[in-house]
């Protein structure tokens, strides 16, 4: 009973209950008021005004269309829902401060630039993310591999450890990591941990206090508050670990036992990531420091975190980069699109969700029609049934154009990576859905001709062999497809 009351009185539970009450009140109010023609007229007028507003903005047109369609289909409720759901939940002053931090970061990165060799590298340079050589790369084919290696590196730390995750759950995985962090903090190593306030809601106040008692600094990204806007936007979906500016990790997994297959609620869980060692870690260090500066609203001495390390490997080019929804630049999506359009032989993708806009879909279809082998692996066992239905609604037209869609038979495919022509790749935290590409803070690594790409390709083939190739006869019945298409009207919220 004590645990029940503790859960009910949790501030995040209260915020969620308040959001549900808002939604229920909203539905009741619209249902009741729409019985009066005067209110019907008011709601429709609001919807028309919002349509004109959306058309006047310079947002990405495909995302704008994703809002325009449901507003046109549901003119009475669409506009009012937009006002409550789409509204930004980061204050303009905080947004400006975050963008200022990004601009300042460029000062620290300029001296690290390397010669550019690809369109993606040139684009990322213009977005403030330089290319590096002299960096060793190691592909991590599972959450288990990541945990084993990151623990080794944490115990080697001499100066600082920076971590940022979307989800941290009480678990065997977290116990192993937190024990290592406590040990290093006791040894005098600076330890800072960032967790998203929504995703990290299982990290209780008592757990945070225990960490702080060891001198570990904990930061919660974009704290949930009771507000009229019930949108859950602008979360930090990043997964980053930086150690001494020497070792850096970019991955798809969070911290919880399902990510290392100690529990299997969705069968075998696949996650992937990359460990880098050398010059390129500096971009990850600055990305993590930017986030901490933003949350804590403090000026940090970035130079204090720069330590130079040499590596034996210098093959290829590595570009760690972050993406923010605050600058109206869809960096992650743009790199994906550039990779797809420049592919000559093959495109290999793993993703838990495939909720893509028409522009992204057109790029994949055009690649397949141009003779490029396009292969996508999605889960066989979904974690969100409604989202999975929207994912499956995109499959028939992709398959019709020759794109090979596989479902990972043993369980849940949570890995987020793309490999193009066996020479270029991208791996990180971003899903192929609207939230990751438009509404979340994400991070990835772009790789060109690095030593880990062949290993990524080999693992992809292993995953494909364990998966089922969908065929036209596997399409859902007509009534299910109709439901899928209706749900697609709300794709921008998924």
Helices and strands as residue ranges (DSSP letters): H 2-8, H 11-33, H 37-56, H 61-73, H 75-85, H 92-109, G 110-112, H 119-126, E 135-140, H 143-156, E 160-165, H 172-186, E 190-196, H 205-213, E 217-221, E 240-243, E 247-251, G 257-260, E 268-270, E 273-278, H 281-296, G 302-305, E 317-323, H 331-342, E 346-350, H 358-369, E 373-379, H 385-393, H 395-400, E 404-408, E 411-413, E 417-420, E 424-428, H 434-434, I 435-439, E 442-448, H 453-465, E 467-469, G 472-474, H 478-488, G 491-493
